[in-house]
Amino acid sequence: MTRLRLASGSRNALYSGLLHNLEYLRNVVSGVETNKAKLHTLTIRVWPAEDFYFADPEYADALGVADHIRDQIARGLKIQLPDGQPPESLSKR
């Protein structure tokens, strides 16, 4: 989703920063990245939330789910998605 918005050419700096953070989170979830320290300072939803809330609510919701996952991993909790689906369902979205 982020790559599509980045390819559109608008707000490149915002989307490239988000893409970098989301790729790091994906690597943590998949086990490629073992250093989880950055999760405590990673910003996914906080700074762009207002920008996307009205203009792109689907994207804002996706960022919210990603930030929810980030927070749970950072606190050492088992991943539970906000909608109650198992984490494995993320690969199907």
Beta strands, then each sheet from edge to edge (+ up, - down):
end
